[in-house]
Amino acid sequence: MTQLHYVYFASFMVSSAFLNGLLEGQVPWVRVLCLILLFSTFVFASLYHSLKRSIKSKDSK
């Protein structure tokens, strides 16, 4: 994992803690669904950013 992935992972951890606090009184499946959606968003953002950086580095060579 690169430093970029660690940054996305850390931001996911902070965001999920905040989201759990907001959804304190909800049923568990709503919390799980929100965490899955949040995690998939961070994964796709991380992959997109990595792909964009690799394309940019190949173009500069």
trRosetta pair geometry for C-beta under 8 A, 3 or more apart (Angstrom, degrees):
i j d omega theta_ij theta_ji phi_ij phi_ji
1 5 4.2 -113 -166 80 98 139
1 6 6.1 113 134 -50 120 81
1 9 7.8 9 -176 -19 149 139
2 5 5.2 105 54 5 67 98
2 6 7.4 -125 105 -1 42 88
2 50 7.2 144 32 -110 137 110
3 6 5.5 -53 -153 36 39 114
3 7 6.5 43 149 -23 68 101
4 7 5.7 -52 -153 31 33 112
4 8 6.7 29 151 -14 65 104
4 46 6.8 146 134 -147 97 86
4 49 6.1 -154 176 115 137 126
4 50 6.5 163 94 -78 143 84
4 53 7.5 -155 -46 -10 166 157
5 8 5.7 -53 -149 39 36 110
5 9 6.2 37 152 -21 67 107
5 46 5.6 75 -112 -165 69 133
5 50 7.5 19 -62 -67 93 126
6 9 5.5 -53 -143 38 32 113
6 10 6.2 33 156 -19 66 104
7 10 5.9 -53 -146 37 29 109
7 11 6.4 26 155 -15 63 107
8 11 5.8 -56 -145 40 30 108
8 12 6.3 36 153 -23 64 104
8 42 5.1 147 177 -179 101 101
8 43 7.9 127 149 -84 137 32
8 45 6.6 175 -128 90 127 103
8 46 4.2 -85 -4 -81 177 115
8 49 7.8 178 -61 37 131 141
9 12 5.6 -51 -150 32 32 114
9 13 6.6 34 151 -21 63 102
9 42 7.6 126 -85 150 36 136
10 13 5.6 -51 -151 32 35 112
10 14 6.6 30 153 -14 66 104
11 14 5.8 -52 -146 39 36 109
11 15 6.0 34 156 -17 67 110
11 42 6.8 178 88 -124 99 128
12 15 5.8 -58 -141 42 29 109
12 16 6.0 28 160 -21 66 109
12 38 6.7 138 -144 140 85 101
12 39 6.2 68 -155 -109 132 64
12 42 4.5 -89 -79 1 112 177
13 16 6.0 -55 -142 36 25 108
13 17 6.6 26 156 -18 61 105
14 17 5.9 -56 -152 34 30 110
14 18 6.5 28 152 -15 64 108
15 18 5.6 -56 -149 39 33 112
15 19 6.1 34 153 -20 68 108
15 38 6.0 -168 120 -171 122 133
15 42 7.7 172 45 -60 144 131
16 19 5.4 -51 -141 39 34 113
16 20 6.3 39 155 -23 65 102
16 35 5.7 56 -133 -125 109 97
16 38 6.1 160 -83 103 82 148
16 39 7.7 29 -77 -62 125 86
17 20 5.8 -50 -148 33 30 112
17 21 6.7 33 151 -19 61 104
18 21 5.7 -55 -156 34 33 113
18 22 6.6 30 150 -17 65 105
19 22 5.6 -54 -149 36 35 111
19 23 6.1 8 161 3 69 112
19 31 7.8 140 133 -146 98 77
19 34 5.8 -167 173 135 132 126
19 35 6.8 163 99 -81 140 72
19 38 6.3 -121 -29 -53 165 158
20 23 6.2 -69 -137 53 27 93
20 24 7.2 70 155 -78 59 63
20 31 6.6 56 -115 -152 71 120
20 35 7.9 29 -66 -74 89 114
21 24 6.2 -5 -165 -52 34 102
23 26 4.4 -42 -175 19 90 129
23 30 6.4 -156 -163 113 131 106
23 31 5.0 162 117 -95 138 88
23 34 6.3 169 -44 35 160 157
26 30 4.3 -89 160 74 129 134
26 31 5.7 150 85 -48 115 88
27 30 5.3 94 63 3 76 104
27 31 7.6 -151 97 -3 41 89
28 31 5.6 -60 -153 38 40 111
28 32 6.1 37 154 -19 74 106
29 32 5.5 -51 -142 39 37 112
29 33 6.1 42 156 -22 66 105
30 33 5.8 -52 -146 36 29 112
30 34 6.4 28 155 -17 63 107
31 34 5.9 -56 -148 38 30 109
31 35 6.3 27 155 -16 64 108
32 35 5.8 -57 -147 39 31 110
32 36 6.3 33 155 -20 66 105
33 36 5.8 -54 -147 35 30 111
33 37 6.4 27 155 -15 64 106
34 37 5.8 -55 -147 39 31 110
34 38 6.2 32 154 -19 65 108
35 38 5.6 -52 -142 39 32 112
35 39 6.1 33 157 -20 66 106
36 39 5.8 -54 -144 38 29 110
36 40 6.3 25 158 -16 64 107
37 40 6.0 -55 -143 38 29 107
37 41 6.4 33 155 -22 62 106
38 41 5.7 -55 -151 33 30 113
38 42 6.6 23 155 -13 64 106
39 42 5.9 -59 -150 39 32 106
39 43 6.3 32 153 -21 67 107
40 43 5.5 -51 -143 36 35 113
40 44 6.3 30 160 -14 67 106
41 44 6.2 -58 -147 40 27 105
41 45 6.2 26 155 -17 63 110
42 45 5.6 -54 -142 39 32 112
42 46 6.1 35 157 -21 65 107
43 46 5.8 -57 -148 36 28 111
43 47 6.3 24 156 -14 64 108
44 47 5.7 -53 -142 40 33 109
44 48 6.1 35 157 -20 66 107
45 48 5.7 -54 -144 38 29 112
45 49 6.2 28 157 -18 64 108
46 49 5.9 -56 -146 37 28 109
46 50 6.3 28 155 -18 64 107
47 50 5.7 -54 -145 38 31 111
47 51 6.2 31 156 -18 65 107
48 51 5.8 -56 -146 38 29 110
48 52 6.2 30 155 -20 64 108
49 52 5.7 -53 -145 36 30 113
49 53 6.4 29 155 -18 64 106
50 53 5.8 -56 -148 37 30 109
50 54 6.3 25 156 -17 65 107
51 54 5.8 -56 -145 38 31 108
51 55 6.3 29 157 -18 65 106
52 55 6.0 -55 -147 37 28 109
52 56 6.3 27 155 -18 63 109
53 56 5.7 -57 -146 38 30 111
53 57 6.3 27 157 -18 66 107
54 57 5.8 -53 -144 38 32 108
54 58 6.4 31 156 -18 64 106
55 58 5.8 -57 -147 38 31 109
55 59 6.3 30 154 -20 65 108
56 59 5.8 -55 -147 36 30 111
56 60 6.5 27 156 -20 63 108
57 60 5.9 -55 -147 34 32 110
57 61 7.0 40 154 -30 61 101
58 61 6.0 -49 -156 20 36 115
